[in-house]
Amino acid sequence: MRFGGAAKRELAEWLAAMTFSVVIPVFNKARYVVSAVQSVLAQTLPALEVIVVDDGSSDASVELVEALRDERVRVVRQAHAGVAAARNRGIALARGQWVAFLDADDWEHPELLDNLQRAHLACPEADVLASGYRCVEETSETRMQPWQVARDAEIEVVRDLRARWMVDIPFCTDTVAIRAERLHAMQPCFPVGESFGEDLDLWFRLADETPVALVRAQLAVYRTAIAGSLSFGRPRELAPFMHRMRQQALDGTMAERHRHAALWFVAQQEISLARDRLAHGRRREALRLLWSARYATLGRRWLLTAAMGLLPGRVAGEWQHRRLAASHVFSRPVHDA
């Protein structure tokens, strides 16, 4: 794409006006929070501000952040109310045109915001920008080293997030930026009091209204298996937002064009839970979940899971464990093929 002089100036002004506020909720993450904040401050496309919302920490998290003494870092404190309330507080305070999120124990690649800006240029109608990420287990290493990212990484426009999510997990909270105007109109954006799937609740509601411009590159580190974090362990129940999604599809409060996809998507999560029950020898519970997932009865995953139910418990368990190991499934409600 070639631009003339006037067009180049207009494009430069448009991109220069694209500002990011990065919201970091923190609750007792003194070991990691400085690394998280510094990863935002090191962005090649500078963030307008970093809003650290302390959710009633009892450790030195806040003091460590304040010691950074960077004018772009804003620290606000609140009584412990949960991650959803902390993120909502950060959104309310954000002054940027876009609001991005980062968990206090995670880390942004220096080129994340730069690539999100590139995604916006490729798909200006998308109010959600995102990228891939990589998972690491908790280690003594809190500071990460950047890796090389292709400057021409593919930008995928996602118009059906539910179907896309069943292929693989395309992004996580740490790699999402949303147009602030849309978020301010949706407040409270995250369901207060929930800490399991509260981020996915927002992503799917947004994706019903706007495309997602996805950079096909890993541009953040998501830590797994940290005790006390949302990634610790695999979910054993359907997330609250999944129940809401199904109810809204059934009672007609969801737009008709999304109802079938929503019922199908919730059924896929129940199939995954049914497989987990089978792996632990809880056949009766698995059968109840399969019945609840009847909106996907004729699908390959439903039929395969029903076949697993006919196997001896130990065999079904070994099969499921191998499948999970192969798909690298963590705590988010996803599929396992």
C-alpha positions in Angstrom: 0.0 0.0 0.0 1.5 3.4 -1.1 0.5 6.7 0.4 1.0 10.3 -1.0 2.4 13.0 1.2 -1.0 14.2 2.5 -2.1 10.7 3.1 1.1 9.9 5.0 0.6 12.9 7.2 -3.0 12.0 7.9 -2.1 8.4 8.7 0.7 9.5 11.0 -1.6 11.9 12.8 -4.3 9.1 13.1 -1.8 6.6 14.6 -0.2 9.2 16.9 -3.6 9.8 18.4 -4.0 6.1 19.2 -3.3 6.0 22.9 -3.3 3.0 25.3 -4.1 2.9 29.0 -2.9 -0.4 30.5 -4.9 -1.6 33.6 -3.1 -3.9 36.1 -5.1 -5.3 39.0 -2.9 -6.5 41.8 -3.5 -8.5 44.9 -0.4 -9.8 46.8 1.8 -10.2 43.8 5.0 -8.5 45.1 7.2 -11.1 43.5 6.0 -10.3 40.0 4.3 -6.9 39.8 7.4 -4.8 39.2 8.3 -6.9 36.2 4.7 -6.6 34.9 4.7 -2.8 35.2 8.2 -2.5 33.7 7.2 -4.6 30.7 4.5 -1.9 29.9 7.0 0.9 30.4 9.4 -0.8 28.0 6.9 -0.8 25.1 8.3 0.3 21.7 5.0 2.2 21.3 4.8 4.0 24.7 1.6 3.6 26.7 -0.1 6.7 27.8 -0.5 5.4 31.3 -0.3 2.4 33.5 -3.1 2.2 36.0 -2.2 -0.2 38.9 -5.3 -1.0 40.9 -4.4 -2.4 44.3 -7.2 -4.7 45.5 -6.4 -4.6 49.2 -2.9 -6.2 49.1 -1.3 -7.1 52.4 2.2 -7.5 51.0 4.6 -4.9 49.5 3.1 -4.9 46.0 2.0 -1.2 46.1 5.2 0.1 47.7 7.3 -1.7 45.1 5.3 -0.1 42.3 5.4 3.3 43.8 9.2 3.0 44.1 9.5 2.9 40.3 8.7 6.7 40.3 7.5 6.9 36.7 5.0 9.6 35.9 3.1 7.3 33.7 2.3 4.9 36.5 -0.9 5.7 38.5 -1.6 3.7 41.7 -5.0 3.5 43.1 -6.1 1.6 46.2 -9.4 -0.1 47.1 -10.6 -2.5 49.7 -10.4 -6.1 48.5 -13.3 -6.6 46.1 -11.9 -9.0 43.5 -10.2 -8.8 40.1 -13.4 -7.8 38.3 -14.0 -4.8 40.5 -10.4 -3.8 40.2 -10.4 -3.9 36.4 -13.7 -2.0 36.3 -12.1 0.7 38.5 -9.1 0.9 36.1 -11.5 1.3 33.1 -13.3 4.1 34.8 -10.0 6.0 35.3 -8.5 5.3 31.9 -7.8 8.4 29.8 -6.5 6.5 26.7 -8.5 5.8 23.5 -7.9 2.1 24.1 -7.8 0.1 27.3 -5.4 -2.9 27.6 -5.1 -5.3 30.5 -2.3 -7.1 32.1 -2.3 -9.4 35.2 0.2 -8.5 37.8 2.0 -11.9 37.5 2.3 -11.8 33.7 4.5 -9.9 31.2 4.1 -8.0 27.9 6.5 -8.4 25.0 8.0 -4.9 24.2 6.3 -5.0 20.7 2.7 -5.8 21.9 1.2 -2.3 21.7 3.0 -1.6 18.4 1.4 -4.8 16.9 -2.0 -3.9 18.3 -1.7 -0.6 16.6 -0.9 -2.4 13.4 -4.0 -4.6 13.9 -6.1 -1.5 14.2 -4.6 -0.1 10.9 -5.5 -3.4 9.2 -9.0 -3.6 10.6 -10.2 -0.1 11.7 -13.8 -1.4 12.3 -12.6 -3.8 15.1 -13.1 -2.5 18.6 -11.2 -5.4 20.0 -7.5 -5.9 19.3 -5.6 -8.9 20.5 -2.6 -11.2 19.9 -1.4 -14.6 20.8 0.7 -15.4 23.9 2.9 -18.0 25.4 2.5 -19.9 28.7 5.2 -20.5 31.2 5.1 -22.2 34.6 6.0 -20.4 37.8 9.8 -20.2 38.1 12.2 -18.1 40.1 12.8 -16.1 36.9 10.5 -13.0 37.2 12.1 -11.0 34.4 11.6 -12.3 31.0 13.8 -11.9 27.9 12.1 -10.7 24.7 12.0 -13.0 21.7 12.0 -12.1 18.0 8.6 -11.3 16.5 8.0 -11.1 12.8 7.2 -7.6 11.7 4.7 -8.9 9.2 2.9 -11.4 11.5 -0.5 -12.2 10.0 -3.5 -10.3 11.2 -6.6 -12.4 11.4 -10.1 -10.8 11.6 -12.2 -13.0 13.9 -16.0 -12.6 13.3 -17.1 -15.7 15.2 -15.2 -15.9 18.4 -16.9 -19.0 19.7 -16.0 -21.1 16.6 -12.5 -19.6 16.7 -12.0 -20.5 20.3 -12.7 -24.1 19.6 -9.8 -24.2 17.2 -7.3 -23.0 19.9 -7.2 -20.2 22.5 -6.4 -17.2 20.3 -5.6 -14.7 23.0 -5.6 -14.0 26.8 -6.4 -11.1 29.0 -2.8 -9.9 28.8 -3.0 -9.3 25.0 -6.3 -7.6 24.7 -7.0 -3.9 24.0 -10.6 -2.5 23.7 -11.8 0.8 22.5 -12.4 2.8 25.6 -15.6 4.4 24.4 -17.2 1.0 24.1 -16.0 -0.1 27.5 -17.2 3.1 29.2 -20.7 2.5 27.7 -20.7 -1.1 29.1 -19.7 -0.5 32.7 -19.6 -2.5 34.9 -17.7 -4.4 32.2 -16.5 -7.4 34.3 -19.0 -9.2 36.5 -18.2 -8.1 40.0 -17.7 -11.0 42.5 -16.6 -13.5 39.9 -13.0 -14.6 39.4 -13.6 -17.6 37.1 -14.3 -16.8 33.5 -15.0 -13.1 34.3 -12.7 -12.1 31.5 -14.1 -14.5 28.9 -17.6 -13.1 29.8 -16.6 -9.7 28.5 -14.7 -11.0 25.4 -17.6 -13.0 24.1 -20.1 -10.2 24.7 -17.9 -7.8 22.9 -17.3 -10.2 20.0 -21.1 -10.4 19.4 -20.9 -6.7 18.6 -17.6 -6.1 16.9 -14.9 -8.1 15.0 -11.6 -9.0 16.8 -8.4 -8.0 15.0 -5.9 -10.7 16.1 -2.2 -10.6 15.5 -0.9 -14.1 14.9 2.1 -13.8 17.1 3.0 -14.5 20.8 3.2 -11.1 22.5 2.8 -11.8 26.2 3.8 -14.3 28.9 0.9 -15.9 30.8 2.1 -17.6 34.0 0.4 -20.9 34.9 0.3 -23.0 38.1 0.8 -20.0 40.5 -1.0 -20.8 43.8 -3.7 -18.1 44.4 -3.9 -17.1 40.7 -6.7 -17.8 38.3 -4.6 -20.2 36.4 -4.1 -22.6 39.3 -5.8 -25.8 38.4 -8.3 -27.0 35.9 -12.0 -25.9 36.2 -14.3 -28.6 37.5 -17.6 -26.7 36.9 -19.1 -24.6 34.2 -18.2 -20.9 34.6 -21.1 -18.6 35.7 -20.9 -16.7 32.4 -21.6 -19.9 30.5 -24.8 -20.4 32.4 -25.8 -16.8 31.5 -24.8 -17.3 27.9 -27.1 -20.3 27.5 -30.0 -18.7 29.4 -29.8 -15.6 27.2 -29.8 -17.7 24.1 -32.8 -19.7 25.3 -34.9 -16.7 26.6 -34.3 -14.6 23.5 -32.4 -11.8 25.2 -29.4 -12.6 22.9 -29.5 -11.5 19.3 -31.0 -14.3 17.2 -27.9 -14.5 14.9 -25.8 -15.6 17.9 -28.2 -18.1 19.7 -27.3 -21.3 17.9 -23.5 -20.6 18.2 -23.9 -19.8 21.9 -25.8 -23.0 22.7 -23.3 -25.0 20.7 -20.4 -23.4 22.5 -21.7 -24.0 26.0 -22.4 -27.6 25.0 -18.7 -28.0 24.0 -17.6 -26.9 27.4 -19.9 -29.4 29.1 -18.5 -32.1 26.9 -15.0 -31.2 28.2 -16.3 -31.4 31.7 -17.9 -34.7 31.0 -14.6 -36.0 29.8 -13.0 -34.8 33.0 -15.6 -36.7 35.0 -15.0 -39.9 33.0 -11.3 -39.5 33.7 -12.0 -39.6 37.4 -14.4 -42.4 37.3 -17.5 -40.3 37.8 -19.6 -41.8 35.0 -23.0 -40.8 36.3 -22.0 -37.1 36.5 -20.5 -37.4 33.0 -23.7 -38.7 31.6 -25.7 -35.8 33.1 -23.3 -33.4 31.5 -23.6 -35.1 28.2 -27.4 -34.8 28.4 -27.1 -31.1 29.2 -24.8 -30.8 26.1 -27.5 -32.2 23.8 -27.3 -29.2 21.6 -24.1 -30.8 20.2 -25.5 -34.4 20.2 -24.6 -35.2 16.6 -21.2 -33.6 16.8 -18.0 -35.6 16.7 -16.9 -34.6 20.2 -20.2 -35.5 21.8 -20.2 -39.0 20.1 -16.5 -39.6 21.0 -17.2 -38.7 24.6 -20.2 -41.0 24.7 -17.9 -43.7 23.4 -15.5 -43.0 26.2 -18.3 -43.6 28.6 -18.5 -47.2 27.4 -14.8 -47.8 28.3 -13.6 -49.1 31.7 -12.9 -46.1 34.0 -9.1 -46.6 34.0 -8.9 -46.7 30.2 -11.1 -43.6 29.8 -9.0 -41.8 32.3 -5.7 -42.6 30.6 -7.2 -41.6 27.2 -8.4 -38.2 28.6 -5.0 -37.5 30.3 -3.2 -38.1 27.1 -5.5 -35.8 25.2 -5.1 -33.0 27.7 -1.3 -33.3 27.7 -1.4 -33.1 23.9 -3.6 -30.0 23.8 -1.8 -28.1 26.6 -5.2 -27.2 28.2 -5.0 -24.9 31.3 -7.7 -23.3 33.3 -9.8 -21.6 30.7 -13.0 -23.3 29.6 -11.9 -24.6 26.2 -12.0 -27.8 24.2 -9.6 -30.7 24.1 -10.3 -31.9 20.5 
